[in-house]
Amino acid sequence: MSGVIVTGPPRASAEDVTALAGYGVATVHEALGRTGLLGSRLRPIQQDVRVAGTAVTVLSWPGDNLMIHAAVEQCAEGDLLVVTTTSPSTDGMFGELFATALRYRGVRGLVTDAGVRDTAELRGMGFPVWSAAVSAQGTVKATGGSVNVPVAIGGRIIRPGDVILADDDGVMCVPRERASEAVELSRARTAKEEATRAAFAEGELGLDRYGLRETLVRLGVRYQPYEACAADSSGPGW
């Protein structure tokens, strides 16, 4: 496998990335029309951490982390490393030594649909990671790959410079061209949710706030007293 290392790709603005970091993955995902999630396989090795950064992408051969070494050189302050392989792999491609090198360059975390190791050390040093596997199985450094090319994780294309947002709920990608739009939509959704939260705290029901009583009627769902259900021999075993 030959490859390419692309230098100097465009990145989403730091201002937009910082703003998106203030919102959760679920909020931004909903705000963008339920798009952008990288699937449910990626899980955090830590808890209560939310990060956003611009993607530096890596396409590696399974069981080979040579191109992660190459990617470190391409990373800058505010980036987030995204690693995938040409076919499924659970090998521990990334550990605390890589994290040490990346933290020096201001990288905010790692997302990979392969495996990681040294998880206790990674948590201890505060370097956040989302991965599809944890494995002590090591790798070699023998096969070419690519850095800063479009890659796919969970059916989603990630390009270098796109915004990656990750927290306890999962990981999503915001195309760099839509970063500003995502900020505005997320801000509006957050305001709407705050109003709804206040209404629920005062006792309002979602059935009324969202107009769901009409939906129940349209779907043929009916209210019936318990006594009537118990007397109905065709009912669900009252």
PLY file of the C-alpha trace (Angstrom):
ply
format ascii 1.0
element vertex 238
property float x
property float y
property float z
element edge 237
property int vertex1
property int vertex2
end_header
0.00 0.00 0.00
1.48 3.32 -1.08
0.08 6.60 0.13
0.36 10.35 0.46
0.92 12.86 3.25
-1.06 16.01 2.48
0.31 19.15 4.11
-1.49 22.35 5.00
-5.17 21.41 4.47
-7.83 24.03 5.24
-9.28 23.93 8.73
-12.49 25.17 10.29
-12.02 28.41 12.17
-10.76 28.16 15.74
-13.60 30.44 16.86
-16.25 28.06 15.52
-14.50 25.03 16.98
-14.36 26.66 20.40
-18.05 27.55 20.19
-19.04 24.01 19.18
-17.07 22.63 22.11
-19.64 24.30 24.34
-22.42 22.07 23.02
-22.87 18.34 23.40
-22.76 15.86 20.55
-26.48 15.15 20.92
-27.35 18.84 20.65
-25.23 19.50 17.56
-26.38 16.25 15.95
-30.02 17.23 16.37
-29.34 20.82 15.30
-27.85 19.59 12.01
-30.82 17.43 11.18
-29.53 14.28 12.88
-26.48 14.02 10.67
-22.77 13.57 11.32
-22.56 10.77 13.89
-19.69 8.32 13.46
-21.74 5.36 14.70
-22.22 3.78 18.10
-19.01 1.69 18.18
-16.76 4.54 19.30
-16.66 4.75 23.08
-14.65 6.98 25.41
-11.98 5.49 27.66
-12.73 8.31 30.13
-15.88 10.02 31.44
-17.18 13.56 31.70
-14.95 14.90 28.94
-16.08 16.91 25.90
-13.68 18.06 23.20
-13.83 19.63 19.76
-10.96 19.93 17.32
-10.06 20.03 13.66
-9.42 16.65 12.09
-6.01 15.38 11.07
-6.87 12.10 9.38
-4.84 8.90 9.15
-5.44 5.89 6.92
-3.29 2.97 8.07
-2.78 -0.68 7.32
-4.27 -2.96 10.01
-1.73 -3.72 12.71
0.61 -0.98 11.53
0.96 2.47 13.12
3.66 3.93 10.86
1.33 6.60 9.54
0.39 7.80 13.01
4.06 8.67 13.46
3.91 10.56 10.17
0.71 12.33 11.22
2.20 13.74 14.41
4.34 16.08 12.30
1.21 17.43 10.57
-0.64 18.20 13.79
-1.05 21.67 15.24
-2.71 23.41 18.18
-6.43 22.64 18.27
-6.32 19.52 16.10
-7.81 16.15 16.90
-6.31 12.98 15.41
-8.68 10.65 13.54
-7.32 7.19 12.71
-8.85 4.38 10.68
-7.54 1.31 8.87
-8.05 -0.14 5.40
-9.87 -3.14 6.90
-11.22 -3.80 10.41
-8.60 -3.95 13.16
-8.68 -4.08 16.95
-4.92 -3.89 17.54
-3.68 -1.36 20.07
-2.27 1.14 17.59
-2.05 4.08 19.99
-0.79 4.56 23.53
0.64 7.06 25.99
3.86 7.68 24.05
1.88 8.93 21.06
-0.29 10.99 23.41
2.81 12.59 24.92
4.03 13.65 21.48
0.61 14.94 20.45
-0.03 16.84 23.64
3.21 18.77 23.09
1.76 19.95 19.76
-1.56 20.99 21.29
-3.65 18.09 19.96
-6.90 17.71 21.87
-7.52 13.98 21.59
-7.83 10.86 19.45
-10.72 9.18 17.66
-10.13 5.76 16.11
-12.24 2.85 14.95
-9.28 0.57 15.71
-7.77 -0.18 19.12
-5.80 1.67 21.80
-3.81 0.62 24.86
-2.23 2.26 27.93
-5.70 3.43 28.87
-4.87 4.03 32.54
-1.89 6.17 31.55
-3.98 8.06 28.98
-6.60 8.86 31.60
-3.92 9.83 34.09
-2.36 12.33 31.69
-5.75 13.72 30.69
-5.51 12.83 27.01
-9.03 11.96 25.83
-9.59 9.01 23.50
-12.58 7.49 21.75
-11.99 4.06 20.22
-13.77 0.96 18.96
-11.50 -1.39 20.92
-8.98 -1.61 23.74
-6.19 -4.12 23.23
-2.67 -4.72 24.48
-1.82 -6.21 21.08
0.93 -4.07 19.56
1.65 -3.12 15.96
4.50 -2.83 13.46
5.77 0.12 11.46
6.22 -1.34 8.01
3.48 -0.31 5.59
2.71 2.95 3.84
-0.58 4.77 4.25
-1.95 8.28 4.04
-2.33 11.38 6.18
-4.84 14.19 5.68
-6.99 12.40 3.11
-10.75 11.80 3.37
-11.50 8.74 5.49
-14.70 6.95 6.48
-15.79 5.90 9.98
-19.27 4.58 10.70
-20.37 5.39 7.17
-19.43 9.06 7.57
-16.76 10.77 5.46
-14.30 12.87 7.46
-12.02 15.30 5.67
-8.95 16.99 7.10
-9.97 20.23 8.77
-13.54 19.15 9.52
-14.68 19.64 13.11
-14.74 16.56 15.32
-16.89 16.82 18.44
-16.77 14.05 21.06
-18.20 13.43 24.51
-19.74 10.64 26.60
-22.57 10.23 24.06
-20.34 9.58 21.05
-18.46 11.27 18.25
-19.63 13.37 15.32
-18.18 15.27 12.38
-19.22 18.74 11.26
-18.03 19.64 7.74
-15.69 22.61 7.96
-17.93 24.64 5.61
-20.87 24.18 7.99
-19.09 24.98 11.23
-20.49 28.51 11.57
-23.97 27.31 10.64
-23.68 24.51 13.20
-22.85 27.05 15.91
-25.93 29.13 15.14
-28.25 26.13 14.89
-26.89 24.67 18.13
-27.33 27.98 19.90
-30.96 28.13 18.78
-31.63 24.54 19.80
-30.06 25.11 23.21
-32.31 28.13 23.79
-35.34 26.07 22.81
-34.32 23.25 25.15
-33.82 25.70 28.02
-37.36 27.00 27.55
-38.71 23.45 27.46
-36.72 22.51 30.58
-38.23 25.46 32.43
-41.72 24.46 31.32
-41.23 20.84 32.42
-39.91 22.05 35.76
-43.26 23.84 36.21
-45.22 20.69 35.41
-46.07 21.09 31.74
-46.33 17.78 29.89
-44.52 16.92 26.69
-47.88 15.73 25.36
-49.11 19.32 25.46
-45.92 21.23 24.70
-45.19 19.18 21.60
-48.81 18.83 20.48
-48.65 15.06 20.86
-52.25 14.55 21.95
-53.31 15.16 18.35
-50.71 12.62 17.24
-52.17 10.00 19.59
-55.63 10.65 18.17
-54.36 10.41 14.61
-52.69 7.08 15.40
-55.85 5.71 16.98
-54.46 5.51 20.52
-57.31 5.84 23.03
-57.69 6.33 26.77
-59.73 3.73 28.66
-60.42 3.35 32.40
-58.81 0.40 34.14
-62.19 -1.07 35.07
-63.18 -1.21 31.42
-59.90 -2.91 30.52
-60.30 -5.48 33.29
-63.82 -6.27 32.14
-62.74 -6.71 28.53
-61.95 -10.41 28.05
-60.12 -9.55 24.82
-57.73 -7.20 26.69
-54.06 -7.85 27.41
-54.45 -10.17 30.41
-55.72 -7.71 33.05
0 1
1 2
2 3
3 4
4 5
5 6
6 7
7 8
8 9
9 10
10 11
11 12
12 13
13 14
14 15
15 16
16 17
17 18
18 19
19 20
20 21
21 22
22 23
23 24
24 25
25 26
26 27
27 28
28 29
29 30
30 31
31 32
32 33
33 34
34 35
35 36
36 37
37 38
38 39
39 40
40 41
41 42
42 43
43 44
44 45
45 46
46 47
47 48
48 49
49 50
50 51
51 52
52 53
53 54
54 55
55 56
56 57
57 58
58 59
59 60
60 61
61 62
62 63
63 64
64 65
65 66
66 67
67 68
68 69
69 70
70 71
71 72
72 73
73 74
74 75
75 76
76 77
77 78
78 79
79 80
80 81
81 82
82 83
83 84
84 85
85 86
86 87
87 88
88 89
89 90
90 91
91 92
92 93
93 94
94 95
95 96
96 97
97 98
98 99
99 100
100 101
101 102
102 103
103 104
104 105
105 106
106 107
107 108
108 109
109 110
110 111
111 112
112 113
113 114
114 115
115 116
116 117
117 118
118 119
119 120
120 121
121 122
122 123
123 124
124 125
125 126
126 127
127 128
128 129
129 130
130 131
131 132
132 133
133 134
134 135
135 136
136 137
137 138
138 139
139 140
140 141
141 142
142 143
143 144
144 145
145 146
146 147
147 148
148 149
149 150
150 151
151 152
152 153
153 154
154 155
155 156
156 157
157 158
158 159
159 160
160 161
161 162
162 163
163 164
164 165
165 166
166 167
167 168
168 169
169 170
170 171
171 172
172 173
173 174
174 175
175 176
176 177
177 178
178 179
179 180
180 181
181 182
182 183
183 184
184 185
185 186
186 187
187 188
188 189
189 190
190 191
191 192
192 193
193 194
194 195
195 196
196 197
197 198
198 199
199 200
200 201
201 202
202 203
203 204
204 205
205 206
206 207
207 208
208 209
209 210
210 211
211 212
212 213
213 214
214 215
215 216
216 217
217 218
218 219
219 220
220 221
221 222
222 223
223 224
224 225
225 226
226 227
227 228
228 229
229 230
230 231
231 232
232 233
233 234
234 235
235 236
236 237
